[in-house]
């Protein structure tokens, strides 16, 4: 996987992962 593909994927996944972590911490 090239960085040109990985970079936008990380930008999309990072906020979603952070939201999941926050929901787990609050639970």
PDB file of N, CA, C and O in Angstrom:
ATOM      1  N   UNK A   1       0.853  -1.206   0.000  1.00  0.00           N
ATOM      2  CA  UNK A   1       0.000   0.000   0.000  1.00  0.00           C
ATOM      3  C   UNK A   1       0.885   1.250   0.000  1.00  0.00           C
ATOM      4  O   UNK A   1       1.766   1.401   0.846  1.00  0.00           O
ATOM      5  N   UNK A   2       0.637   2.127  -0.949  1.00  0.00           N
ATOM      6  CA  UNK A   2       1.462   3.340  -1.045  1.00  0.00           C
ATOM      7  C   UNK A   2       0.977   4.395  -0.064  1.00  0.00           C
ATOM      8  O   UNK A   2      -0.165   4.347   0.395  1.00  0.00           O
ATOM      9  N   UNK A   3       1.848   5.350   0.259  1.00  0.00           N
ATOM     10  CA  UNK A   3       1.480   6.429   1.195  1.00  0.00           C
ATOM     11  C   UNK A   3       0.343   7.267   0.640  1.00  0.00           C
ATOM     12  O   UNK A   3      -0.461   7.802   1.403  1.00  0.00           O
ATOM     13  N   UNK A   4       0.264   7.390  -0.704  1.00  0.00           N
ATOM     14  CA  UNK A   4      -0.816   8.187  -1.301  1.00  0.00           C
ATOM     15  C   UNK A   4      -2.176   7.574  -0.995  1.00  0.00           C
ATOM     16  O   UNK A   4      -3.187   8.274  -0.938  1.00  0.00           O
ATOM     17  N   UNK A   5      -2.189   6.254  -0.799  1.00  0.00           N
ATOM     18  CA  UNK A   5      -3.443   5.586  -0.441  1.00  0.00           C
ATOM     19  C   UNK A   5      -3.622   5.560   1.070  1.00  0.00           C
ATOM     20  O   UNK A   5      -4.726   5.774   1.572  1.00  0.00           O
ATOM     21  N   UNK A   6      -2.541   5.298   1.794  1.00  0.00           N
ATOM     22  CA  UNK A   6      -2.630   5.120   3.238  1.00  0.00           C
ATOM     23  C   UNK A   6      -2.964   6.433   3.950  1.00  0.00           C
ATOM     24  O   UNK A   6      -3.694   6.429   4.941  1.00  0.00           O
ATOM     25  N   UNK A   7      -2.436   7.557   3.454  1.00  0.00           N
ATOM     26  CA  UNK A   7      -2.598   8.826   4.170  1.00  0.00           C
ATOM     27  C   UNK A   7      -4.058   9.245   4.294  1.00  0.00           C
ATOM     28  O   UNK A   7      -4.504   9.512   5.409  1.00  0.00           O
ATOM     29  N   UNK A   8      -4.833   9.316   3.198  1.00  0.00           N
ATOM     30  CA  UNK A   8      -6.247   9.675   3.318  1.00  0.00           C
ATOM     31  C   UNK A   8      -7.040   8.657   4.121  1.00  0.00           C
ATOM     32  O   UNK A   8      -7.992   9.019   4.813  1.00  0.00           O
ATOM     33  N   UNK A   9      -6.654   7.378   4.037  1.00  0.00           N
ATOM     34  CA  UNK A   9      -7.350   6.354   4.826  1.00  0.00           C
ATOM     35  C   UNK A   9      -7.155   6.627   6.315  1.00  0.00           C
ATOM     36  O   UNK A   9      -8.098   6.517   7.099  1.00  0.00           O
ATOM     37  N   UNK A  10      -5.929   6.985   6.703  1.00  0.00           N
ATOM     38  CA  UNK A  10      -5.649   7.293   8.112  1.00  0.00           C
ATOM     39  C   UNK A  10      -6.454   8.510   8.548  1.00  0.00           C
ATOM     40  O   UNK A  10      -6.986   8.536   9.658  1.00  0.00           O
ATOM     41  N   UNK A  11      -6.547   9.520   7.682  1.00  0.00           N
ATOM     42  CA  UNK A  11      -7.296  10.731   8.032  1.00  0.00           C
ATOM     43  C   UNK A  11      -8.762  10.414   8.271  1.00  0.00           C
ATOM     44  O   UNK A  11      -9.417  11.071   9.080  1.00  0.00           O
ATOM     45  N   UNK A  12      -9.282   9.408   7.572  1.00  0.00           N
ATOM     46  CA  UNK A  12     -10.691   9.049   7.733  1.00  0.00           C
ATOM     47  C   UNK A  12     -10.891   8.145   8.948  1.00  0.00           C
ATOM     48  O   UNK A  12     -11.857   8.303   9.695  1.00  0.00           O
ATOM     49  N   UNK A  13      -9.975   7.200   9.139  1.00  0.00           N
ATOM     50  CA  UNK A  13     -10.137   6.205  10.202  1.00  0.00           C
ATOM     51  C   UNK A  13      -9.818   6.789  11.580  1.00  0.00           C
ATOM     52  O   UNK A  13     -10.439   6.404  12.570  1.00  0.00           O
ATOM     53  N   UNK A  14      -8.861   7.711  11.654  1.00  0.00           N
ATOM     54  CA  UNK A  14      -8.419   8.234  12.945  1.00  0.00           C
ATOM     55  C   UNK A  14      -9.561   8.858  13.750  1.00  0.00           C
ATOM     56  O   UNK A  14      -9.715   8.514  14.922  1.00  0.00           O
ATOM     57  N   UNK A  15     -10.374   9.762  13.179  1.00  0.00           N
ATOM     58  CA  UNK A  15     -11.475  10.347  13.952  1.00  0.00           C
ATOM     59  C   UNK A  15     -12.499   9.293  14.374  1.00  0.00           C
ATOM     60  O   UNK A  15     -13.063   9.384  15.464  1.00  0.00           O
ATOM     61  N   UNK A  16     -12.742   8.300  13.525  1.00  0.00           N
ATOM     62  CA  UNK A  16     -13.705   7.265  13.871  1.00  0.00           C
ATOM     63  C   UNK A  16     -13.173   6.421  15.015  1.00  0.00           C
ATOM     64  O   UNK A  16     -13.917   6.074  15.933  1.00  0.00           O
ATOM     65  N   UNK A  17     -11.882   6.088  14.965  1.00  0.00           N
ATOM     66  CA  UNK A  17     -11.279   5.283  16.033  1.00  0.00           C
ATOM     67  C   UNK A  17     -11.297   6.062  17.347  1.00  0.00           C
ATOM     68  O   UNK A  17     -11.560   5.494  18.408  1.00  0.00           O
ATOM     69  N   UNK A  18     -11.014   7.376  17.272  1.00  0.00           N
ATOM     70  CA  UNK A  18     -11.025   8.201  18.489  1.00  0.00           C
ATOM     71  C   UNK A  18     -12.423   8.236  19.086  1.00  0.00           C
ATOM     72  O   UNK A  18     -12.586   8.193  20.305  1.00  0.00           O
ATOM     73  N   UNK A  19     -13.440   8.316  18.217  1.00  0.00           N
ATOM     74  CA  UNK A  19     -14.826   8.355  18.702  1.00  0.00           C
ATOM     75  C   UNK A  19     -15.182   7.047  19.390  1.00  0.00           C
ATOM     76  O   UNK A  19     -15.866   7.045  20.413  1.00  0.00           O
ATOM     77  N   UNK A  20     -14.718   5.931  18.829  1.00  0.00           N
ATOM     78  CA  UNK A  20     -14.994   4.622  19.436  1.00  0.00           C
ATOM     79  C   UNK A  20     -14.306   4.520  20.791  1.00  0.00           C
ATOM     80  O   UNK A  20     -14.897   4.028  21.753  1.00  0.00           O
ATOM     81  N   UNK A  21     -13.062   4.981  20.872  1.00  0.00           N
ATOM     82  CA  UNK A  21     -12.324   4.917  22.137  1.00  0.00           C
ATOM     83  C   UNK A  21     -13.019   5.758  23.196  1.00  0.00           C
ATOM     84  O   UNK A  21     -13.142   5.334  24.345  1.00  0.00           O
ATOM     85  N   UNK A  22     -13.475   6.950  22.817  1.00  0.00           N
ATOM     86  CA  UNK A  22     -14.154   7.823  23.776  1.00  0.00           C
ATOM     87  C   UNK A  22     -15.435   7.177  24.270  1.00  0.00           C
ATOM     88  O   UNK A  22     -15.753   7.265  25.456  1.00  0.00           O
ATOM     89  N   UNK A  23     -16.175   6.526  23.380  1.00  0.00           N
ATOM     90  CA  UNK A  23     -17.420   5.877  23.785  1.00  0.00           C
ATOM     91  C   UNK A  23     -17.127   4.719  24.739  1.00  0.00           C
ATOM     92  O   UNK A  23     -17.890   4.470  25.673  1.00  0.00           O
ATOM     93  N   UNK A  24     -16.008   4.007  24.499  1.00  0.00           N
ATOM     94  CA  UNK A  24     -15.655   2.898  25.384  1.00  0.00           C
ATOM     95  C   UNK A  24     -15.213   3.424  26.745  1.00  0.00           C
ATOM     96  O   UNK A  24     -15.500   2.810  27.773  1.00  0.00           O
ATOM     97  N   UNK A  25     -14.516   4.556  26.756  1.00  0.00           N
ATOM     98  CA  UNK A  25     -14.044   5.116  28.027  1.00  0.00           C
ATOM     99  C   UNK A  25     -15.221   5.621  28.856  1.00  0.00           C
ATOM    100  O   UNK A  25     -15.250   5.460  30.076  1.00  0.00           O
ATOM    101  N   UNK A  26     -16.187   6.231  28.182  1.00  0.00           N
ATOM    102  CA  UNK A  26     -17.357   6.763  28.902  1.00  0.00           C
ATOM    103  C   UNK A  26     -18.237   5.626  29.416  1.00  0.00           C
ATOM    104  O   UNK A  26     -18.900   5.773  30.443  1.00  0.00           O
ATOM    105  N   UNK A  27     -18.248   4.505  28.718  1.00  0.00           N
ATOM    106  CA  UNK A  27     -19.117   3.389  29.099  1.00  0.00           C
ATOM    107  C   UNK A  27     -18.631   2.717  30.390  1.00  0.00           C
ATOM    108  O   UNK A  27     -19.246   1.758  30.855  1.00  0.00           O
TER     109      UNK A  27
END
